[in-house]
C-alpha cells in the first residue's frame, strides 16, 4: 500500500501546483455571518458592491475552487487505481507480489506523467487565452 500513499501525495502536489491551490485551503467563512452579509440589503434599494462583499465573494470562489481541485484529484486517483489494479493484479490475494508492486508503481508513474503533461498544456492554453483577451 506504499504506492497508494506515494501516488496520493504526488497527485495532490501536482494538482496544487497546476491549480495554484494552497496546501491547506482557507477556512470557510461562518455561514450565518456570510449569509446575513450577503442578504443584508433590502429589496427596495440597489445593492452597491463593497470591498468587504468582494472579499467575501473571492473567499467563496477560492473555497469552491479548492473543493473542485480536491474532487478532481480524487477522481484521478480512483480511476488510476482502478485501471492499474485491473492491469497489474491478475490474481488478487492477501498481499501483492514484487512484480505486481513494480507494475503498479510503473503504471501509476505513467499516469502521473501524462497528467502532468496535460495539466501543463491546459494551464498554458488558459494563460494564453487570458493574455489574448487583454
MODELLER restraints for C-alpha pairs under 7 A, 6 or more apart:
rsr = mdl.restraints
at = mdl.atoms
rsr.add(forms.Gaussian(group=physical.xy_distance, feature=features.Distance(at['CA:3:A'], at['CA:105:A']), mean=6.23, stdev=0.5))
rsr.add(forms.Gaussian(group=physical.xy_distance, feature=features.Distance(at['CA:7:A'], at['CA:108:A']), mean=6.92, stdev=0.5))
rsr.add(forms.Gaussian(group=physical.xy_distance, feature=features.Distance(at['CA:8:A'], at['CA:77:A']), mean=6.90, stdev=0.5))
rsr.add(forms.Gaussian(group=physical.xy_distance, feature=features.Distance(at['CA:11:A'], at['CA:73:A']), mean=6.37, stdev=0.5))
rsr.add(forms.Gaussian(group=physical.xy_distance, feature=features.Distance(at['CA:12:A'], at['CA:73:A']), mean=6.46, stdev=0.5))
rsr.add(forms.Gaussian(group=physical.xy_distance, feature=features.Distance(at['CA:14:A'], at['CA:116:A']), mean=6.88, stdev=0.5))
rsr.add(forms.Gaussian(group=physical.xy_distance, feature=features.Distance(at['CA:15:A'], at['CA:69:A']), mean=6.88, stdev=0.5))
rsr.add(forms.Gaussian(group=physical.xy_distance, feature=features.Distance(at['CA:15:A'], at['CA:73:A']), mean=6.57, stdev=0.5))
rsr.add(forms.Gaussian(group=physical.xy_distance, feature=features.Distance(at['CA:16:A'], at['CA:22:A']), mean=6.60, stdev=0.5))
rsr.add(forms.Gaussian(group=physical.xy_distance, feature=features.Distance(at['CA:16:A'], at['CA:23:A']), mean=6.97, stdev=0.5))
rsr.add(forms.Gaussian(group=physical.xy_distance, feature=features.Distance(at['CA:18:A'], at['CA:119:A']), mean=6.33, stdev=0.5))
rsr.add(forms.Gaussian(group=physical.xy_distance, feature=features.Distance(at['CA:18:A'], at['CA:120:A']), mean=6.92, stdev=0.5))
rsr.add(forms.Gaussian(group=physical.xy_distance, feature=features.Distance(at['CA:18:A'], at['CA:123:A']), mean=6.99, stdev=0.5))
rsr.add(forms.Gaussian(group=physical.xy_distance, feature=features.Distance(at['CA:21:A'], at['CA:66:A']), mean=6.44, stdev=0.5))
rsr.add(forms.Gaussian(group=physical.xy_distance, feature=features.Distance(at['CA:25:A'], at['CA:63:A']), mean=6.97, stdev=0.5))
rsr.add(forms.Gaussian(group=physical.xy_distance, feature=features.Distance(at['CA:25:A'], at['CA:66:A']), mean=6.44, stdev=0.5))
rsr.add(forms.Gaussian(group=physical.xy_distance, feature=features.Distance(at['CA:28:A'], at['CA:63:A']), mean=6.79, stdev=0.5))
rsr.add(forms.Gaussian(group=physical.xy_distance, feature=features.Distance(at['CA:41:A'], at['CA:47:A']), mean=6.26, stdev=0.5))
rsr.add(forms.Gaussian(group=physical.xy_distance, feature=features.Distance(at['CA:80:A'], at['CA:108:A']), mean=6.86, stdev=0.5))
rsr.add(forms.Gaussian(group=physical.xy_distance, feature=features.Distance(at['CA:80:A'], at['CA:111:A']), mean=6.96, stdev=0.5))
rsr.add(forms.Gaussian(group=physical.xy_distance, feature=features.Distance(at['CA:84:A'], at['CA:104:A']), mean=5.99, stdev=0.5))
rsr.add(forms.Gaussian(group=physical.xy_distance, feature=features.Distance(at['CA:84:A'], at['CA:107:A']), mean=5.91, stdev=0.5))
rsr.add(forms.Gaussian(group=physical.xy_distance, feature=features.Distance(at['CA:84:A'], at['CA:108:A']), mean=6.89, stdev=0.5))
rsr.add(forms.Gaussian(group=physical.xy_distance, feature=features.Distance(at['CA:85:A'], at['CA:104:A']), mean=6.92, stdev=0.5))
rsr.add(forms.Gaussian(group=physical.xy_distance, feature=features.Distance(at['CA:88:A'], at['CA:100:A']), mean=5.63, stdev=0.5))
rsr.add(forms.Gaussian(group=physical.xy_distance, feature=features.Distance(at['CA:88:A'], at['CA:103:A']), mean=5.73, stdev=0.5))
rsr.add(forms.Gaussian(group=physical.xy_distance, feature=features.Distance(at['CA:88:A'], at['CA:104:A']), mean=6.11, stdev=0.5))
rsr.add(forms.Gaussian(group=physical.xy_distance, feature=features.Distance(at['CA:89:A'], at['CA:100:A']), mean=6.04, stdev=0.5))
